[in-house]
Amino acid sequence: MTISTLTLEGATCAMCANSVSNALHTVEGIRNLDVDLADKVATITYDDDETTDSFIRDVVNRANCDSH
């Protein structure tokens, strides 16, 4: 298991956090995740045999909140 903490640069509202969380729930290999809007970080525990840090970062980048 690997733990990765990602900065959520554009996350400004609960909708942003929910968008990132929903996107991460679709990734095979993620075992636990916490999206903290107050600190603008996502902490993800994943099985590095099933996914990679770079793939997770791509998913987070694509999940940007476009509502504002």
Jmol script that loads the backbone (N, CA, C; Angstrom):
load data "model"
ATOM      1  N   MET A   1       0.832  -1.183   0.000  1.00  0.00           N
ATOM      2  CA  MET A   1       0.000   0.000   0.000  1.00  0.00           C
ATOM      3  C   MET A   1       0.874   1.243   0.000  1.00  0.00           C
ATOM      4  N   THR A   2       0.390   2.249  -0.686  1.00  0.00           N
ATOM      5  CA  THR A   2       1.067   3.523  -0.783  1.00  0.00           C
ATOM      6  C   THR A   2       0.102   4.632  -0.388  1.00  0.00           C
ATOM      7  N   ILE A   3       0.612   5.659   0.272  1.00  0.00           N
ATOM      8  CA  ILE A   3      -0.198   6.825   0.629  1.00  0.00           C
ATOM      9  C   ILE A   3       0.316   8.015  -0.149  1.00  0.00           C
ATOM     10  N   SER A   4      -0.600   8.722  -0.788  1.00  0.00           N
ATOM     11  CA  SER A   4      -0.253   9.906  -1.562  1.00  0.00           C
ATOM     12  C   SER A   4      -1.113  11.069  -1.085  1.00  0.00           C
ATOM     13  N   THR A   5      -0.508  12.237  -0.926  1.00  0.00           N
ATOM     14  CA  THR A   5      -1.250  13.437  -0.571  1.00  0.00           C
ATOM     15  C   THR A   5      -1.122  14.424  -1.728  1.00  0.00           C
ATOM     16  N   LEU A   6      -2.267  14.795  -2.293  1.00  0.00           N
ATOM     17  CA  LEU A   6      -2.290  15.681  -3.444  1.00  0.00           C
ATOM     18  C   LEU A   6      -2.897  17.024  -3.072  1.00  0.00           C
ATOM     19  N   THR A   7      -2.322  18.096  -3.573  1.00  0.00           N
ATOM     20  CA  THR A   7      -2.880  19.430  -3.374  1.00  0.00           C
ATOM     21  C   THR A   7      -3.990  19.647  -4.393  1.00  0.00           C
ATOM     22  N   LEU A   8      -5.124  20.145  -3.913  1.00  0.00           N
ATOM     23  CA  LEU A   8      -6.259  20.432  -4.782  1.00  0.00           C
ATOM     24  C   LEU A   8      -6.291  21.932  -5.045  1.00  0.00           C
ATOM     25  N   GLU A   9      -5.536  22.349  -6.030  1.00  0.00           N
ATOM     26  CA  GLU A   9      -5.365  23.771  -6.327  1.00  0.00           C
ATOM     27  C   GLU A   9      -6.686  24.498  -6.547  1.00  0.00           C
ATOM     28  N   GLY A  10      -7.554  23.971  -7.388  1.00  0.00           N
ATOM     29  CA  GLY A  10      -8.765  24.704  -7.761  1.00  0.00           C
ATOM     30  C   GLY A  10      -9.987  24.395  -6.928  1.00  0.00           C
ATOM     31  N   ALA A  11      -9.861  23.595  -5.903  1.00  0.00           N
ATOM     32  CA  ALA A  11     -11.020  23.211  -5.091  1.00  0.00           C
ATOM     33  C   ALA A  11     -11.448  24.374  -4.205  1.00  0.00           C
ATOM     34  N   THR A  12     -12.658  24.877  -4.446  1.00  0.00           N
ATOM     35  CA  THR A  12     -13.127  26.038  -3.691  1.00  0.00           C
ATOM     36  C   THR A  12     -14.462  25.820  -2.999  1.00  0.00           C
ATOM     37  N   CYS A  13     -15.122  24.696  -3.279  1.00  0.00           N
ATOM     38  CA  CYS A  13     -16.446  24.478  -2.687  1.00  0.00           C
ATOM     39  C   CYS A  13     -16.684  22.982  -2.476  1.00  0.00           C
ATOM     40  N   ALA A  14     -17.782  22.672  -1.803  1.00  0.00           N
ATOM     41  CA  ALA A  14     -18.133  21.274  -1.540  1.00  0.00           C
ATOM     42  C   ALA A  14     -18.360  20.506  -2.837  1.00  0.00           C
ATOM     43  N   MET A  15     -18.857  21.177  -3.853  1.00  0.00           N
ATOM     44  CA  MET A  15     -19.077  20.521  -5.143  1.00  0.00           C
ATOM     45  C   MET A  15     -17.737  20.066  -5.747  1.00  0.00           C
ATOM     46  N   CYS A  16     -16.704  20.888  -5.577  1.00  0.00           N
ATOM     47  CA  CYS A  16     -15.363  20.527  -6.057  1.00  0.00           C
ATOM     48  C   CYS A  16     -14.865  19.269  -5.341  1.00  0.00           C
ATOM     49  N   ALA A  17     -14.977  19.271  -4.020  1.00  0.00           N
ATOM     50  CA  ALA A  17     -14.522  18.128  -3.224  1.00  0.00           C
ATOM     51  C   ALA A  17     -15.296  16.875  -3.605  1.00  0.00           C
ATOM     52  N   ASN A  18     -16.591  17.020  -3.821  1.00  0.00           N
ATOM     53  CA  ASN A  18     -17.430  15.876  -4.194  1.00  0.00           C
ATOM     54  C   ASN A  18     -17.045  15.351  -5.577  1.00  0.00           C
ATOM     55  N   SER A  19     -16.745  16.236  -6.496  1.00  0.00           N
ATOM     56  CA  SER A  19     -16.339  15.833  -7.842  1.00  0.00           C
ATOM     57  C   SER A  19     -15.050  15.019  -7.807  1.00  0.00           C
ATOM     58  N   VAL A  20     -14.074  15.486  -7.038  1.00  0.00           N
ATOM     59  CA  VAL A  20     -12.803  14.772  -6.900  1.00  0.00           C
ATOM     60  C   VAL A  20     -13.031  13.419  -6.228  1.00  0.00           C
ATOM     61  N   SER A  21     -13.815  13.418  -5.156  1.00  0.00           N
ATOM     62  CA  SER A  21     -14.086  12.181  -4.426  1.00  0.00           C
ATOM     63  C   SER A  21     -14.771  11.155  -5.326  1.00  0.00           C
ATOM     64  N   ASN A  22     -15.784  11.583  -6.070  1.00  0.00           N
ATOM     65  CA  ASN A  22     -16.497  10.664  -6.969  1.00  0.00           C
ATOM     66  C   ASN A  22     -15.572  10.099  -8.038  1.00  0.00           C
ATOM     67  N   ALA A  23     -14.714  10.938  -8.587  1.00  0.00           N
ATOM     68  CA  ALA A  23     -13.782  10.471  -9.617  1.00  0.00           C
ATOM     69  C   ALA A  23     -12.812   9.443  -9.045  1.00  0.00           C
ATOM     70  N   LEU A  24     -12.317   9.701  -7.837  1.00  0.00           N
ATOM     71  CA  LEU A  24     -11.359   8.776  -7.226  1.00  0.00           C
ATOM     72  C   LEU A  24     -12.008   7.446  -6.856  1.00  0.00           C
ATOM     73  N   HIS A  25     -13.283   7.454  -6.523  1.00  0.00           N
ATOM     74  CA  HIS A  25     -13.970   6.198  -6.179  1.00  0.00           C
ATOM     75  C   HIS A  25     -14.064   5.250  -7.375  1.00  0.00           C
ATOM     76  N   THR A  26     -13.871   5.744  -8.584  1.00  0.00           N
ATOM     77  CA  THR A  26     -13.938   4.885  -9.770  1.00  0.00           C
ATOM     78  C   THR A  26     -12.613   4.197 -10.080  1.00  0.00           C
ATOM     79  N   VAL A  27     -11.547   4.585  -9.390  1.00  0.00           N
ATOM     80  CA  VAL A  27     -10.206   4.057  -9.693  1.00  0.00           C
ATOM     81  C   VAL A  27      -9.977   2.743  -8.957  1.00  0.00           C
ATOM     82  N   GLU A  28      -9.682   1.704  -9.739  1.00  0.00           N
ATOM     83  CA  GLU A  28      -9.345   0.404  -9.157  1.00  0.00           C
ATOM     84  C   GLU A  28      -8.065   0.532  -8.340  1.00  0.00           C
ATOM     85  N   GLY A  29      -8.061  -0.063  -7.169  1.00  0.00           N
ATOM     86  CA  GLY A  29      -6.862  -0.082  -6.354  1.00  0.00           C
ATOM     87  C   GLY A  29      -6.860   0.932  -5.225  1.00  0.00           C
ATOM     88  N   ILE A  30      -7.746   1.929  -5.281  1.00  0.00           N
ATOM     89  CA  ILE A  30      -7.817   2.887  -4.178  1.00  0.00           C
ATOM     90  C   ILE A  30      -8.536   2.220  -3.017  1.00  0.00           C
ATOM     91  N   ARG A  31      -7.881   2.209  -1.876  1.00  0.00           N
ATOM     92  CA  ARG A  31      -8.421   1.546  -0.686  1.00  0.00           C
ATOM     93  C   ARG A  31      -9.076   2.519   0.282  1.00  0.00           C
ATOM     94  N   ASN A  32      -8.567   3.749   0.328  1.00  0.00           N
ATOM     95  CA  ASN A  32      -9.119   4.748   1.244  1.00  0.00           C
ATOM     96  C   ASN A  32      -8.801   6.126   0.679  1.00  0.00           C
ATOM     97  N   LEU A  33      -9.723   7.069   0.877  1.00  0.00           N
ATOM     98  CA  LEU A  33      -9.434   8.425   0.455  1.00  0.00           C
ATOM     99  C   LEU A  33     -10.144   9.416   1.350  1.00  0.00           C
ATOM    100  N   ASP A  34      -9.516  10.559   1.497  1.00  0.00           N
ATOM    101  CA  ASP A  34     -10.080  11.647   2.284  1.00  0.00           C
ATOM    102  C   ASP A  34      -9.814  12.936   1.525  1.00  0.00           C
ATOM    103  N   VAL A  35     -10.889  13.642   1.174  1.00  0.00           N
ATOM    104  CA  VAL A  35     -10.762  14.923   0.504  1.00  0.00           C
ATOM    105  C   VAL A  35     -11.069  15.991   1.542  1.00  0.00           C
ATOM    106  N   ASP A  36     -10.076  16.828   1.832  1.00  0.00           N
ATOM    107  CA  ASP A  36     -10.199  17.873   2.843  1.00  0.00           C
ATOM    108  C   ASP A  36     -10.237  19.224   2.145  1.00  0.00           C
ATOM    109  N   LEU A  37     -11.430  19.780   2.027  1.00  0.00           N
ATOM    110  CA  LEU A  37     -11.592  21.041   1.320  1.00  0.00           C
ATOM    111  C   LEU A  37     -10.939  22.198   2.071  1.00  0.00           C
ATOM    112  N   ALA A  38     -10.992  22.173   3.390  1.00  0.00           N
ATOM    113  CA  ALA A  38     -10.409  23.263   4.189  1.00  0.00           C
ATOM    114  C   ALA A  38      -8.907  23.407   3.929  1.00  0.00           C
ATOM    115  N   ASP A  39      -8.216  22.282   3.859  1.00  0.00           N
ATOM    116  CA  ASP A  39      -6.768  22.311   3.605  1.00  0.00           C
ATOM    117  C   ASP A  39      -6.422  22.144   2.135  1.00  0.00           C
ATOM    118  N   LYS A  40      -7.456  21.899   1.298  1.00  0.00           N
ATOM    119  CA  LYS A  40      -7.294  21.697  -0.144  1.00  0.00           C
ATOM    120  C   LYS A  40      -6.312  20.577  -0.467  1.00  0.00           C
ATOM    121  N   VAL A  41      -6.511  19.428   0.199  1.00  0.00           N
ATOM    122  CA  VAL A  41      -5.690  18.250  -0.068  1.00  0.00           C
ATOM    123  C   VAL A  41      -6.569  17.001  -0.150  1.00  0.00           C
ATOM    124  N   ALA A  42      -6.077  16.036  -0.879  1.00  0.00           N
ATOM    125  CA  ALA A  42      -6.683  14.711  -0.916  1.00  0.00           C
ATOM    126  C   ALA A  42      -5.609  13.728  -0.476  1.00  0.00           C
ATOM    127  N   THR A  43      -5.940  12.899   0.507  1.00  0.00           N
ATOM    128  CA  THR A  43      -5.029  11.862   0.972  1.00  0.00           C
ATOM    129  C   THR A  43      -5.600  10.528   0.510  1.00  0.00           C
ATOM    130  N   ILE A  44      -4.796   9.792  -0.230  1.00  0.00           N
ATOM    131  CA  ILE A  44      -5.261   8.575  -0.887  1.00  0.00           C
ATOM    132  C   ILE A  44      -4.346   7.417  -0.530  1.00  0.00           C
ATOM    133  N   THR A  45      -4.946   6.322  -0.093  1.00  0.00           N
ATOM    134  CA  THR A  45      -4.217   5.082   0.132  1.00  0.00           C
ATOM    135  C   THR A  45      -4.589   4.149  -1.014  1.00  0.00           C
ATOM    136  N   TYR A  46      -3.571   3.626  -1.705  1.00  0.00           N
ATOM    137  CA  TYR A  46      -3.857   2.777  -2.860  1.00  0.00           C
ATOM    138  C   TYR A  46      -2.864   1.634  -2.966  1.00  0.00           C
ATOM    139  N   ASP A  47      -3.296   0.613  -3.694  1.00  0.00           N
ATOM    140  CA  ASP A  47      -2.469  -0.552  -3.976  1.00  0.00           C
ATOM    141  C   ASP A  47      -1.661  -0.244  -5.234  1.00  0.00           C
ATOM    142  N   ASP A  48      -0.351  -0.100  -5.087  1.00  0.00           N
ATOM    143  CA  ASP A  48       0.471   0.283  -6.231  1.00  0.00           C
ATOM    144  C   ASP A  48       0.669  -0.840  -7.245  1.00  0.00           C
ATOM    145  N   ASP A  49       0.108  -2.007  -6.975  1.00  0.00           N
ATOM    146  CA  ASP A  49       0.082  -3.069  -7.986  1.00  0.00           C
ATOM    147  C   ASP A  49      -1.106  -2.888  -8.926  1.00  0.00           C
ATOM    148  N   GLU A  50      -2.091  -2.063  -8.508  1.00  0.00           N
ATOM    149  CA  GLU A  50      -3.307  -1.880  -9.302  1.00  0.00           C
ATOM    150  C   GLU A  50      -3.415  -0.510  -9.967  1.00  0.00           C
ATOM    151  N   THR A  51      -2.753   0.498  -9.436  1.00  0.00           N
ATOM    152  CA  THR A  51      -2.806   1.836 -10.024  1.00  0.00           C
ATOM    153  C   THR A  51      -1.519   2.572  -9.689  1.00  0.00           C
ATOM    154  N   THR A  52      -1.352   3.742 -10.277  1.00  0.00           N
ATOM    155  CA  THR A  52      -0.131   4.513 -10.059  1.00  0.00           C
ATOM    156  C   THR A  52      -0.463   5.918  -9.568  1.00  0.00           C
ATOM    157  N   ASP A  53       0.516   6.536  -8.956  1.00  0.00           N
ATOM    158  CA  ASP A  53       0.360   7.911  -8.494  1.00  0.00           C
ATOM    159  C   ASP A  53       0.056   8.824  -9.673  1.00  0.00           C
ATOM    160  N   SER A  54       0.719   8.615 -10.773  1.00  0.00           N
ATOM    161  CA  SER A  54       0.509   9.470 -11.943  1.00  0.00           C
ATOM    162  C   SER A  54      -0.911   9.328 -12.493  1.00  0.00           C
ATOM    163  N   PHE A  55      -1.461   8.109 -12.502  1.00  0.00           N
ATOM    164  CA  PHE A  55      -2.834   7.915 -12.965  1.00  0.00           C
ATOM    165  C   PHE A  55      -3.810   8.621 -12.023  1.00  0.00           C
ATOM    166  N   ILE A  56      -3.591   8.497 -10.725  1.00  0.00           N
ATOM    167  CA  ILE A  56      -4.454   9.153  -9.741  1.00  0.00           C
ATOM    168  C   ILE A  56      -4.401  10.665  -9.925  1.00  0.00           C
ATOM    169  N   ARG A  57      -3.223  11.218 -10.142  1.00  0.00           N
ATOM    170  CA  ARG A  57      -3.091  12.665 -10.374  1.00  0.00           C
ATOM    171  C   ARG A  57      -3.853  13.093 -11.621  1.00  0.00           C
ATOM    172  N   ASP A  58      -3.811  12.288 -12.667  1.00  0.00           N
ATOM    173  CA  ASP A  58      -4.565  12.591 -13.890  1.00  0.00           C
ATOM    174  C   ASP A  58      -6.068  12.615 -13.613  1.00  0.00           C
ATOM    175  N   VAL A  59      -6.543  11.644 -12.846  1.00  0.00           N
ATOM    176  CA  VAL A  59      -7.966  11.589 -12.497  1.00  0.00           C
ATOM    177  C   VAL A  59      -8.371  12.842 -11.723  1.00  0.00           C
ATOM    178  N   VAL A  60      -7.557  13.234 -10.758  1.00  0.00           N
ATOM    179  CA  VAL A  60      -7.844  14.437  -9.963  1.00  0.00           C
ATOM    180  C   VAL A  60      -7.853  15.675 -10.859  1.00  0.00           C
ATOM    181  N   ASN A  61      -6.898  15.788 -11.758  1.00  0.00           N
ATOM    182  CA  ASN A  61      -6.843  16.942 -12.655  1.00  0.00           C
ATOM    183  C   ASN A  61      -8.060  17.019 -13.571  1.00  0.00           C
ATOM    184  N   ARG A  62      -8.548  15.869 -14.027  1.00  0.00           N
ATOM    185  CA  ARG A  62      -9.728  15.850 -14.903  1.00  0.00           C
ATOM    186  C   ARG A  62     -11.004  16.134 -14.136  1.00  0.00           C
ATOM    187  N   ALA A  63     -10.993  15.964 -12.824  1.00  0.00           N
ATOM    188  CA  ALA A  63     -12.196  16.143 -11.991  1.00  0.00           C
ATOM    189  C   ALA A  63     -12.360  17.578 -11.518  1.00  0.00           C
ATOM    190  N   ASN A  64     -11.677  18.514 -12.139  1.00  0.00           N
ATOM    191  CA  ASN A  64     -11.784  19.913 -11.734  1.00  0.00           C
ATOM    192  C   ASN A  64     -13.247  20.351 -11.695  1.00  0.00           C
ATOM    193  N   CYS A  65     -13.551  21.183 -10.753  1.00  0.00           N
ATOM    194  CA  CYS A  65     -14.907  21.703 -10.586  1.00  0.00           C
ATOM    195  C   CYS A  65     -15.111  22.862 -11.563  1.00  0.00           C
ATOM    196  N   ASP A  66     -16.018  22.684 -12.510  1.00  0.00           N
ATOM    197  CA  ASP A  66     -16.245  23.692 -13.546  1.00  0.00           C
ATOM    198  C   ASP A  66     -17.487  24.547 -13.268  1.00  0.00           C
ATOM    199  N   SER A  67     -18.024  24.479 -12.059  1.00  0.00           N
ATOM    200  CA  SER A  67     -19.274  25.174 -11.787  1.00  0.00           C
ATOM    201  C   SER A  67     -19.102  26.661 -11.522  1.00  0.00           C
ATOM    202  N   HIS A  68     -17.846  27.118 -11.387  1.00  0.00           N
ATOM    203  CA  HIS A  68     -17.666  28.557 -11.132  1.00  0.00           C
ATOM    204  C   HIS A  68     -16.570  29.121 -11.975  1.00  0.00           C
TER     205      HIS A  68
END
end "model"
wireframe off; spacefill off
backbone 0.3
color backbone group
